[in-house]
């Protein structure tokens, strides 16, 4: 199985939306494309994809090319802390977990963080994703705090809009 890591393209929106559903978020391909269109040109953000049977594979040797994971990273600046890279999202297709794809995506983000002069990579993970927590811990990440997450919809009380920000976790 050949996996390549590359920067996302707008043409990846359908597959990115499908992978995002595995995180528990319902995002249609048009919304994914619109959001990618805002993310991809930014210098302070990177969106990488892991592609199965990517560039360099000979025809017939592997499955057809397809995305099996993605990672979105953002350089974050705060007054109270050093600049750092925040992993806004990471997903590996459920059929390909445990094969090193998530590790390769994290390593890509860590290299970029170093290139950007950031000494810390930080991320959040829903409290019930215990296997995910173990994944990060095995890669040297430390749980630094537990917190509540608050949100407010600015166009009136609309709990449904806020619920879309909460993943369905099985």
C-alpha positions as CSV (number, residue, x, y, z in Angstrom):
1,X,0.0,0.0,0.0
2,X,1.6,3.2,-1.2
3,X,0.6,6.4,0.6
4,X,1.6,9.9,-0.3
5,X,1.1,13.1,1.7
6,X,0.4,16.2,-0.2
7,X,-1.3,19.6,0.1
8,X,-5.1,19.4,-0.5
9,X,-6.7,20.8,-3.6
10,X,-10.2,22.1,-4.1
11,X,-10.9,19.0,-6.3
12,X,-10.5,16.9,-3.1
13,X,-13.6,18.4,-1.5
14,X,-15.8,15.4,-2.0
15,X,-13.4,12.9,-0.4
16,X,-12.6,15.4,2.4
17,X,-16.3,15.7,3.2
18,X,-16.7,11.9,3.3
19,X,-13.7,11.6,5.6
20,X,-15.0,14.4,7.8
21,X,-18.2,12.4,8.3
22,X,-16.1,9.7,9.9
23,X,-15.2,12.4,12.6
24,X,-18.9,12.7,13.2
25,X,-19.5,16.0,11.3
26,X,-22.0,16.3,8.5
27,X,-20.3,18.5,5.9
28,X,-21.5,18.4,2.3
29,X,-19.0,18.6,-0.5
30,X,-20.1,22.1,-1.5
31,X,-19.5,23.4,2.0
32,X,-16.2,21.6,2.2
33,X,-15.1,23.2,-1.2
34,X,-16.2,26.6,0.0
35,X,-14.2,26.3,3.2
36,X,-11.2,24.8,1.5
37,X,-11.3,27.8,-0.8
38,X,-10.7,30.0,2.2
39,X,-8.2,27.8,3.9
40,X,-5.8,26.8,1.1
41,X,-4.5,30.2,0.0
42,X,-3.6,31.2,3.6
43,X,0.0,31.2,4.6
44,X,-0.7,30.5,8.2
45,X,-2.7,27.3,7.5
46,X,-1.9,24.0,5.9
47,X,-4.3,21.2,4.9
48,X,-2.6,18.0,3.9
49,X,-4.2,14.8,2.6
50,X,-3.0,11.2,2.6
51,X,-3.6,9.6,-0.7
52,X,-3.7,5.9,-1.3
53,X,-2.1,4.8,-4.5
54,X,-0.8,8.3,-5.0
55,X,1.7,9.8,-7.4
56,X,4.4,7.4,-8.5
57,X,2.4,4.2,-8.4
58,X,2.4,2.0,-11.5
59,X,-1.0,1.2,-13.0
60,X,-2.4,-2.0,-11.7
61,X,-0.1,-2.3,-8.7
62,X,-2.4,-0.7,-6.1
63,X,-6.0,0.3,-5.5
64,X,-7.1,3.4,-7.4
65,X,-6.0,6.7,-5.9
66,X,-8.2,7.9,-3.1
67,X,-7.9,10.0,0.0
68,X,-7.5,8.0,3.3
69,X,-6.9,10.9,5.7
70,X,-6.4,14.6,6.2
71,X,-4.9,17.0,8.7
72,X,-5.6,20.7,9.0
73,X,-3.0,22.8,10.9
74,X,-3.0,26.5,11.8
75,X,-0.3,28.8,13.2
76,X,-1.9,30.3,16.3
77,X,-0.8,33.5,18.0
78,X,-1.9,34.5,21.5
79,X,-0.7,37.1,23.9
80,X,-0.5,34.6,26.8
81,X,1.6,32.0,25.0
82,X,4.3,31.5,22.3
83,X,3.1,31.0,18.7
84,X,2.3,27.4,18.1
85,X,0.7,25.1,15.6
86,X,-2.9,24.0,16.4
87,X,-4.1,20.8,14.8
88,X,-7.7,21.8,13.9
89,X,-8.6,18.4,12.6
90,X,-7.1,15.0,11.8
91,X,-8.9,11.9,10.4
92,X,-7.8,8.6,8.9
93,X,-10.3,6.4,7.1
94,X,-11.6,3.7,9.5
95,X,-10.3,1.0,7.2
96,X,-6.8,2.3,7.2
97,X,-6.3,3.2,10.9
98,X,-3.3,1.6,12.6
99,X,-1.2,1.7,9.4
100,X,0.9,4.7,10.1
101,X,-1.1,7.3,8.1
102,X,-2.0,9.4,11.1
103,X,1.6,9.4,12.3
104,X,2.8,10.5,8.9
105,X,0.3,13.3,8.8
106,X,1.3,14.4,12.3
107,X,5.0,14.3,11.4
108,X,4.2,16.5,8.4
109,X,2.5,19.1,10.7
110,X,5.4,18.9,13.2
111,X,7.9,19.6,10.4
112,X,5.9,22.6,9.2
113,X,5.6,23.9,12.8
114,X,9.4,23.8,13.1
115,X,9.8,25.6,9.7
116,X,7.4,28.3,11.0
117,X,9.5,28.7,14.2
118,X,6.9,27.1,16.4
119,X,8.1,24.8,19.2
120,X,4.7,23.5,20.3
121,X,2.0,21.6,18.4
122,X,-1.3,21.6,20.3
123,X,-4.7,19.9,19.6
124,X,-8.0,19.2,21.2
125,X,-9.8,15.9,21.3
126,X,-13.3,15.1,22.4
127,X,-13.2,13.5,25.9
128,X,-14.9,10.3,24.8
129,X,-12.4,9.5,22.0
130,X,-10.2,7.3,24.3
131,X,-8.4,5.4,21.5
132,X,-7.6,8.7,19.8
133,X,-6.1,10.0,23.1
134,X,-3.8,6.9,23.3
135,X,-2.8,7.5,19.7
136,X,-1.6,11.0,20.5
137,X,0.1,9.9,23.8
138,X,2.1,7.2,21.9
139,X,3.4,10.0,19.7
140,X,4.6,12.1,22.6
141,X,1.6,14.4,23.1
142,X,0.6,15.2,26.7
143,X,-2.9,16.1,28.0
144,X,-2.3,19.6,29.3
145,X,-5.8,20.5,30.4
146,X,-9.5,19.6,30.4
147,X,-11.9,22.4,29.6
148,X,-15.4,23.3,28.6
149,X,-16.1,24.5,25.1
150,X,-18.6,27.3,24.8
151,X,-20.3,28.7,21.6
152,X,-22.8,31.3,20.7
153,X,-24.7,31.7,17.5
154,X,-24.7,35.4,16.6
155,X,-27.9,35.5,14.7
156,X,-30.2,34.6,17.5
157,X,-30.8,31.5,19.6
158,X,-30.3,28.6,17.3
159,X,-29.1,25.5,19.1
160,X,-29.1,23.5,15.8
161,X,-26.3,25.7,14.4
162,X,-24.3,25.0,17.5
163,X,-25.0,21.3,17.5
164,X,-23.3,21.1,14.0
165,X,-20.1,22.0,15.7
166,X,-20.4,18.9,18.0
167,X,-19.3,15.6,16.5
168,X,-21.4,12.5,16.7
169,X,-19.2,10.1,18.7
170,X,-20.0,6.4,18.7
